[in-house]
Amino acid sequence: MVDQKRQVICFAILALGAGLPIGGCTKFSPAFRANSDSSGATTLATGLATFADPPLSARQDVLYTYTPLPNPPSGVTFSVTGAPSWATLDTVKGILSGYPDAPGTFSGIQITATNTASGKTVGNPFTITVAGDPLVAQSWHLNNTGQSGFGRLSGTAGEDSKIQEAIRSGYTGKGVKIGISDTGMEITHEDLQANVMTSLCKNYNLPAPYYGDPGVASFSLEDHGTMVSGIVGAVGWNGIGTRGVAPNASIAAFNYLNVDDQATVALDQIDGPYDIFNESYYYSGPGPYIETDDYLAKLAAGTTNLRGGKGAIYVHCAGNDFQYFEGNGVYVSPNEENPSGPLIFRSSPSNTDADNASPYIISVGAVNAAGFKSSYSSMGSNLWISAAGGEFAYISDAAAGACPFTNAALPANSPYFMPAIVTTDRTGCNVGLALNPALDPSQPPGSLPANPFEFAVPQSSLNPTCNYTSTMNGTSSATPNTVGVIALMLEANPNLTWRDVKHILASTAQKIDPDRSPTKALPWDWCSAPSQMPFPWDRPGHLAPAWVTNAAGFNFNNWYGFGRLDANAAVTMAKTYGLNLGTMTMTHFDRPTNVKIPPSDPDLTKPPSYVIDTYGVTLNGKIDAVQLRVAIQVLPPSIPGNIGIELTSPSKTTSVVLNAYNSWSNENSLSTESPMLTNAFYGESPQGTWTIKVFNVDVSTPAVPAVMSDWQLDIWSH
């Protein structure tokens, strides 16, 4: 008979993708039964050994592997019964493997090794318990299966940033430190606490050096920082809530947005022992925001000195002002003096924010679960990448409300019904974004929750104490999605510089919405004048631009930057990355001029008015970024929002640096103090003739020309 002695063996079976040990010192028992003849002798003359004990635990999206016989003899085949749908068996080697796609318990699994000449060995039935996170199934930003994220409309399967694939390759952000500058964070949250670096959190209401519990927002029942933190760093595989993009990264929060005097601490919140800084905030207003020289110098120092000289990575949201609402209207006339003119909306360019106009920043736009720009996401030539930001996740017309002004029902494909982002929220049903609306003084009486996951009676079993929300959105969500992926990249290759990270993101981005053009119908429907879609008044074609491919081979679009984030491709490239980008320097060029830009004809069927000027540049190397500065005087009744600017490189690549029908209305001119960044020329040569084309879509009465007196180029190159 087969030897029935028990033996103790120390072993560690590795989940190959993650390098995580499963098991430990385990007793082996005879996990088989053998056929025998009448004399009691075994019929297995093939030398089959005792099956090794299987690993009984696994993790969702982490490779599970069980090898019953390390070196099976030839002629033996394997079969399995009761295997979970995510597992497959190698019938020659006997290896059972796969990526568990959901948490749960899988029982009655049994493997058989068969040799037709001598019989078979049957392993004892076993059970695999998979640890996971119950809300991952509704987290389209991690893996888009076409789920609804608790909203009315479903996403499109496969339209995501390939984060699940990156996690399956074994990277979780371990060892990477992330600073989240926001409203604060609920650092004791059940799904955040294990990843929080409490000693590196900052409370700017304390004296310097500010270390302490950042608390949560004092001006709202919700806490933006807690929601942002969950997207990037919610704890994984703990059986509760959701999972962050970098579930093993270390996170610290600063309450920068929850202090009265932000100017005093502005420099501190972009400094310190952090690898990546998450900045899910932006300037929104009717004119440009000009950053201080000290702040810009601090950014430069951070990319030079932090991370041991490799440079910190600053990631900033592009903004949520694609439809910039002037006054109380959704659509407005071009100016107050011409209320009978064509109804338009003004789109606030992301370049309005001086942080987003800096080459030291990675500016992030938002995309939705259908694979298009999120309806609100600000556009701009300064965008570097786009990532999941989602929409609004309403489930009913009653919850979402009616169209403003008309009270008509929302369109069937309204972005209000599309999935948002599932993440952590303040604990309890009386605070946070997921709460009883009756307890929120900011909501009108009778308001309903966006969907039953947020609040219901009885409360959803997936969110019994309202500790999570399904309605986080915005470029504020796209930013931590990007930060999490960068953490995976830095774990894969800690030697990457901040410019290496930018280069990899640009090189691996997905070109989505590939046939976007000014005349193509929009991928979502707003309430106001859908028959005007896309934008018939936009004669320069700036608001829904087509993709361009520059001379260095990079695709670029003002809606998406270089495209949608591809985590798996970025991590793969990071692992073997060895490119030396050299030293980046800035060269300034100035072109004084005196050019009048006449207004356009009010007839929208006629081309818009514009002027062209050129300037020759002598400079070798490859472009990292270009900042354009212009001095254009605009006289009332017109506004700078009627000015649009295109810049064309010596390689004939054209970038819309400032879209016409922008939101700038509180100034009488555009100033060279306000740089506008474009990344469209990345990798091209700066040598040769640069061309500026300035549009004036003003149709005011009386018509007054604008005057351009100067334009300047700051070319960052290596």
N, C-alpha and C positions, 0 to 999 in steps of 0.2 A: 504493500500500500504506500501511498504517498506520505512522506514525512509530514506530520501534523505539528511539529514543534513551532512555538511562537518565538519571534525574534524582534529585537528593538533596533531600528536603524535610524540615524539622523539623516534627514534629506531636506532639500528645498527645491520644490518645483517652481520654475519661473514662468510667470505669464510673460511670454516672450516680448510682446509689444511694450509692456510697461516696466519690465525688470523688477516686478514686485513679488516677493516671496509668498507663496501660498503653502501653508502647512508648517511643519517643524519636526520635532522628535515624535515619530509616529510608530505605533506598534503595527507590524505586519501580521495579518492572519491569513490562513489559506483561503484566499478569495476565489475559490474555484471548486468544482466537483469533477471527478474523472470517471469516465466509463470504465467498467472492469469486467473481466470474464469470470467464468464460474469458479476459477481457482483463486480469485481475488487479485490476480495480477493486473496492473494497469494495461489498457490497450494503447496508451500513448507512448509509442516507441520512438517518437520524434524528438524527445528531449525537451518538450515544452516545460517551462518553469512555472512556478506560481505567479499569478498575476500580481503586479504591484497594486497597492491600495490607491484608489483614485483620489484626487483632490476633491473635497466635498464643498468647498466654497469658491466663489468666483465674483467678479465685478462686472457690472454693466459696461459694455464697450471696451473691456480689457480682455485680451486673448486668453481663453481657457484651453489648456492642453492636458490630455491624459494619455500616457503611453503604458499600456498594460504589460507588454513584453518589450524590453529595450532592443533585443536582437532576435526577432522571430526567425525560425528556420525556414528555408525555402519550401514551397509547397503548402504553406499554411495560409489560409484566408480568414478574414475577420468579418463579422457581421454584428449588428447592434439592434436591439429593440428598445422602445421607450425613450429614444433620444429626443431632446428638445429640438424645436424647429431650427434653432440657430446653430446647432452642432452638426458636423459631418464626420464620417469615419473613413479613414484611409484603409481600404480593405486589404491592402498588402502589408502595410506597416502596423496596422492596428491602432493608429493614433486617432483619438477622438478630440476634435478641436473646433473652435468657433468663437465668435464675439457675442456674448449674451446681449440681447437687445432690450431687455426689460428686467427689472428686479422680480424675484419670485423664487418658488421652490419647485424643482423638477425631479420627480421621483420615478422609481421603477426602471432605471436605465440599466441595461445588461448587455455585456459584450461577450461574444462567442468566438473562439479560435478553432478552426476546423481543418483537419487533415483527412482527406477521404480514405487514406489507407489505414489509419490507426485510430480514428475517433475524434473527439472534440473536448475542449476545456471551456467551461462556462463560468464566467465570473459571477460573483454574488451581485444581486441588484443593489444599486446605490442611488443616492439622492444628491443633487447639487443645489446649494442655496446661493442665489445671486443677490449680492448687495447692490443697491442702486439708489436712485432718487426719483420719487414718484412723479414729479412735475417735468422731468426731462422729456416725457412723451409728448408734452404740449409746447416744447421749446423749439420752435422751428429754426431759431437762430443757431442752434447746435446741430440739428439734423432735420431738414425740411422733408417730411413725409406727406405733405398735403394736409396737415392738421389745421384746426381752426384757432388754436390758442384761446379757446373759450368764446371767441367772437362768432358772428353769424357766418362770415365767409371763410372759406378755406384758402390756404396758400397753394402754391404750385410745387409739387414734389421735386426735389433736387435743386431748387433755387435757394441756395445757402452758401455759406463761406467755408464749407468742407472742414468744419471744426471737429465733427465726430471722427473723420478720417485721421486728423492730426492727433487726437487723443488716442486712437487705436494704434498709432505708430509709437506710442509709449511716452509721450511728453505731456506733462501736467502743470508746468510752470514752477516746479519745485526749485527752491533756492533763489527765486527772483523776488525782489522787493519793489512794491508798487505804492506810490504815494497818491492818494485820492484827494484832491483839493476841491471841496464842495461845501455843503451845508453842515457836514459832520457825518456821524454814523452811529447807529445803535450797536455798540461794540459787543454787547452781550447777546445779540441775536443768535438764536439756536443754530442757524445755518451759516453764520459768519465767524463766531467767536473763536473757533479753533484755528482760523487763519489770520487773526488780527494780531499785529505787532503792537501791543498796547504801549510799550515803552517808546515807540516812534510816532504815535498819534499826537496831534497838536490841537490845543485849544487856544485860539488867539485872543480870548478874553482873559488869559492868564499872563503874568509877566514873562518876558523872554527868559529862557529859550522856548517857552510855550508848551513843553511836553505835558500831556495830560489827556483825559477823556474828552473828546471833541463834542460830545453830546449830540443832540439832534436839533433841527431847525426850530427856532423860537417864534418864527413868524407864520407858521403853517402847521396844520395837524399832520401833514405828510412830511417825509424827509427824503429829499432828492438824493443825498449822499448814501443813504442805506440802500436805495434801489440801484444806484450805480455800482455800489460795492458788490452786490449780489451777482450782477452780470459778469463781472470780471473774476470774483473770487469766492463765490459760495462754495462751501465744503462739499466734496463729492463722496458718494458711496456711503453716506451715513444714514440712509433709510428715511430721510425727511426732506421735504422741500425740493429745491432745484439744484443745479450744479453750475458752477462758474465755468467760464471759458478756460481759465487756468485754475483748476480746483485745488491745486497744492501750492499756489503762489502765496506769498506773505503780503498782507495789505495793511496800510495805515491810512487814517483819514485826518484831514485838517478841516476846521470849520471856517474856512476863508470867506464863504458866502454868508456867514451868519454873524459877521461883525460889522459895526458901523463904520469904522475907519479902515477900509481895505487897503488904502494907499500905504499905510504904515507897515503892513505885513506882506505886501505884494511880492517883495523880493524874497522873503523867507519861504513862501509857499512854492517856490520853484528851485529850492536848494535843499541839500541834505543827502543822507546816505541811501538814496532810493535809485533804482535802476530806471524806472519809468514813472512819469508823472501823468496822471489822468486829469484833464481839465474839461469837464462837461459843463462849461459855461461860455457865454459869448456876449459881446456888446450888440445891442439891438437899438436902432434909433434912426432918425431922419437925416443922418449925416455921418461922416467918418469919425472913428475914434482914434486919436493920436496917442500912441504909447510914449512913455518917458524914455529918455536916453538911458537912464539907470536900469530900467527894466530890460531893455533890449540888450544892454551890456551884460546883464545877469544871465540872460538866455545864452548868449555867446559863451560866457564863462562856464555855464553848466554843460554845454556840449563839448567843451574843451577839457574841463578838469574832473568832472564827476565820473563815476564808474572807473576809477583808476586811469583816467585819461582817455577812455574810450567814448565818453560822453553820455550824459543822460538822454533819454528819449522823451520828448514832450509831445503829447497827443492832445489835440484841441478839437472841440466840436465846431462844425462849419456854421451852424445856426439853423433856425427853424422859420425863416422869413421868406420862403419862396413867394408866398402871397403876402405882401406887406400891406396890412390894412390901414389905410389913411382915414382918420376920423372914425366913424362908426360903420362905414360901408365896406362891403366886400369888393365891389367894383366901383371905381371912382372915375370922374372925368380927368383929363390930363392936367387941369388946373382950375382953380376956383373961378377964374375969369371967363371960363368957357364951359359952363355946366351943361350945355347942350351938345358938347362934343362926344366922340365915341367913348363908350365905357371901357375902361381898362383896369388892370391892377398893376401895381408897381412891385417889382421883385427886388428885395434887398440883397445886394451882393455880399457874399461871405467876406470879400475883401474889405468891407466896411470896418471890420474888427482888425485893429493893427496887429494883434497877436496872430491872427490867421494870415496876415500879409508878411509874416516873417519866414525866412527860409529855414529857421531853426525849429519850426513847428511842423508836425504832421497834422494837416487839417482833414477832418473826416466828415463825409456826407453820409446820408442815411438811405437805405434801400428797404423795400418791403418784401413780404413773403411771396409776392407774385413775380419778383425779379425785376422790378422797376424802381426808379427813384421814389422815395417816400414823398407823399403829396406836399409836405411842408418843407422839405429839406432845401436849405439855401444853396444856390448854385454859385459857381465862381471858378476863375482860372487858377485860384490858389489851392483848390482841393487836391489832395494827394491820393486818397483812397476812399472807398465807400464800404460801409458794413451795415449789418442788420440794425435797423432802427424801428421798423414796424409802422403800424398805423394806430388804430384806436380801440379795436376789439369790442365794440358795442354789439349787442345781440338783438336789440329790438328798436323800432322807431320810437317807441315811448321813452326808452332810455336815452337814445341819441338825440332826440328832439327833431324838430322840423327845419326846413330851410329858412334861413333868416329872411325877414321882410315879406316873403310870399306865404310862409307857413305851409308850403307844399311838402309832400313826403320826400325824404331823401332818395336820391337815385339808387337803383338796385346795386350798382357797383361802387357805391360811395366808399371812400377809404375809411369812413367811420366804422364800417363793419368788418374790416380786414384785421388779421391778427396783429397785436402789439408784441411786447416782450414780457415773458414771465420772469419774475425776479423776487428778491426779498423785499419785505415791506416792514414798517414798524409793527411791533408785536401788539396784538389785540384788535378787537373790532370797533374800538372807540377812537383810534388814531390811525394814521397812515392813509394810503390811497385806497386800500381795501377796507372800507368801514361802512357803518350804517349811515346813509346820507342824512338822516334826520339829526345826526349828531354833528354835522359839519356846517358851521355857520356861514361858510362861503357859498353853500349851495342853496338855490331857491327852494322854498317849501314844496314838498311833493316830488323832489328829485329821486330818480331811481338809480341803482348801481348799474354800471356798464353791462355787467353780466352776472349770473348767479355765483360764479366763483368768487367775485369780489365781496358780495354780501347777499345772504338769503336767509329765509326762515323756513326750514332748518338750514343751517350753514353747510356748505359743501364739505363732503368728507375729505376732499383733497386740501381744504383750507379751513379746518375747523375753528381756528382761533385768529383767522385773518392775518396771518404772519407773512403772507405772500400776495403779490398782485399780478394780474395778467394785463394791465393797462399802461405799463411804463413804455414810453416811446421817445422819439426825438433823436436828433444827432447826439443828445446826451446819452442815449443807449448805444448808438453806433460807436462812440468813442471807447467805452470800456470793452466792447466786443473786439475792437482793434488792439487795445492795450493787452487784453488776455492773449491774443495770438502772438503779439510781440514777446510776451513772457514765455510762451512755448518756444519761440525762436531762440531766445537767449538761453533757455535751458539746453536746447540742442547745440548751441554754439555760444558760450559766454564771451568769446573774443570779438564778437561783432561790434563795430563802432556804430554810432547813431546814424551815420551816413550809409553804412552797410545795410542797416535795417530799412532805411528808406529805399535804397536801391533794390533790395529783395522784394519789398512790397510792390514796387512799380513793375518789376520784371515778371512777377507771378500773378498779377491781378487778372481777374476774369473780365473780358469784354462782354457786358450784358446790354440788353436793349440795343442790339447792334445796328439796326436800321433807323435809329432815332434821327429825326430831321425836323426842321421848322414847320413842315407841312403834314407830318404824320399825326394822327389822332392821339390824344393823350391816353395814358394807361389807366386813368381814374377820372371820375366825373364829380365836379363840384355842383353846388346848387345853382350858382349864379350864371345865367346865360350859357348853358352847355352848348348851345348852337354856335357860340363864338369860338369854340375850341378848334384847333389849339389856340392861337392868338392872332387873329386876322389883322389887328392893328399893329403888330410887331413887324414893321416893314424891314428892319435890318436882320430879322431872324435870329435874335440873340437869346430869346427865352427858352427855346427848345433846340439847342444846337446839335449839329451832326458830329459824329466822331471824326477826329483827324488822326492820321498816322504821321509822326514827325520823321525827320531824316535819319534819326537814330533808331527807328523801328518801334518806338513806343506809341501806343494808342492813347488818346486823351479826349475827354469830353467834360465840359463845364458842369454837367450834372453829376458825374461820377469820378472825376479825377482820372487816374490810370485804370480804374475799373473797380469791380467788387473784390474785396479781400478773399484770397484763397489760402486758408490756413495750412492745408496739407502741402500745397506746392511751396509755400513760403518756408515751412519747417524743413521740407526735403532739401530745398536749395541752401538753407542755413547750415545744415549738417556738414556739407562739403565745401562751403563758400571759401574762396581764397583770393578774391579780386582785391587789388590795391587801388583805391580811388584817388590816391594822392592827397595833396593839401588844397583845401578850398580857399579861394581868395575873392575879394570883391573889387571890381573896377568900375569907376563912375564916369559916365559920359553925359554931356550937357548940350542941348540943341536949342538955343534961343531962337525965337521966331516971332512973327506977327501975322497971324492968319485968321480971317473972319470965317465963321461957320454959320451960314444963313439958316433960318428955320425951314422946315419942310412944308410942302404943299398940304393943305388940309384934306385933299382928296387921297384917301387911303389906297387907291389903286395905283397911285404914282409912286416912283421910287423916293426914298428918303434923301434928305440933303446931307452931304458929307464933304470933307476936304481931306487931302493926302499930303503928307510931308515925309521926307526921307533923311537918313543920317548914316554915314559910313563909319563903321567900327573896325579898328585894327586891334585884334586880340586873338591869341591862339588858345587852344585847349578845348575842353568840353563843358557845356553849360550845366550847372546845378540848378540854378533858378534865375529869374529875371524880375527885378522890380521896376515898374514904370511909375514915374512921377510926372504930373502935368499941371500947368498953370492955365486954367481956362476961366475967363470971366463970363458970367451969365447974368444978364440984367433982367429985372422984373418986367413983365409978369412971368417969365420963364423961370425954371429951376434947374439945378445941375442934374436932376433926375431925368431930364430930357437928352442928356449927352450919353452917347455910347462910343466905346473906343475899341478898335481892333489893332493888334500889333502883329506884324509879319516879319519873320526872321530872314536872314540871308538865304536859308534853305527853303524858303517859300512856305513855311508852316505859319498858319494864321491862328491867333488866339484872341478870343473876345475877353479883353482884360476888364472892361466895364460894360455891363449890359445897358442898352437904352431902356427907358422905363424903369430905372432903378429908384430907390427910395430916398435919395438925397434931396431934401427939400428945405433944410434949415440954413443953407449956406447960399451965398451969391456967387460962389466960384468954387472951382476945384483947385487945390493947392499942392505944390510940390512937397509940402510937409506930410502929405498922406500917401505913402507908397502903396501901390497895388501890385500884388505878386502874381506871376504866372509860372506854372510848372510845365506848360505845354511844350517847351523847347528843350526839355531834359535830354542831355546826351548829345545835342547838336553842337556844331561849331559856331561861335559868336562872330567869326570873321566875315565882314562884308556889309551890305547895305540893309539897314533896318527901315521898315516903313510903318508909319502910324496913319490910321484912317479914323477920323473923328466924325461921328454922326450927330445931327441935331434934329430930333423928332418933334421939336416944339411946333405947335400949331396955334400959338397964342395970337391974340389981337390986342395991341399992335404987334407986329412981328419985329423982333429985335435980334440981330445976329449975336452969337457968342464969339469971343475972341480968345484964341490960344496964343500965349506969349512965350511959352517955354515947354519943352518936354525933356525928360532925363531918363537915362537907363542906369540902373545898378545891376551889373552882370556878375553873378556869383559863378565861378568856374574853377576847374582843376585841370 
